[in-house]
Amino acid sequence: MGIRGMETFLEKNDGTACFPVNIQKLIENARREGESTTIVVDGMSCLRYMYGDLPWIPGGQVKEFVENVQDFAMRFMSLGAELVFYFDGPPAEVKIDEWKRRRLETWRKSTICWTS
């Protein structure tokens, strides 16, 4: 688990912390220099992106989700990069209560939309 809200804070308050990069050029430069083109991907952070517009509530569309993941990976592989996905697993025991509170809060907010 990271620091809640850190990415948003950095994007809004520190223009030098987050900036766009041209991944294709970075990969090309690394290959030219004989460096690794392995990219480590935080799998949990990508799930919403990879799910795209697919519905989450009724259980999701597994086939379409897999196709989105394959498309994501193939875009990098076509540039010569190797992707390594990691998932940090379940929350640590000391963080379970806070994790539950946040999930419940998110669920409550989503049910308000359904009942309004």
Long-range contacts (C-beta under 8 A, 24 or more apart in sequence): 1-88, 1-91, 1-92, 1-95, 1-99, 23-76, 23-79, 23-81, 24-79, 27-76, 27-79, 27-80, 27-81, 28-79, 28-80, 31-80, 37-79, 37-80, 37-81, 37-82, 38-81, 38-82, 38-83, 38-84, 39-76, 39-81, 39-82, 39-83, 39-84, 40-84, 40-86, 41-83, 41-84, 41-85, 41-86, 42-86, 42-88, 43-85, 43-86, 43-87, 44-87, 44-88, 46-72, 46-85
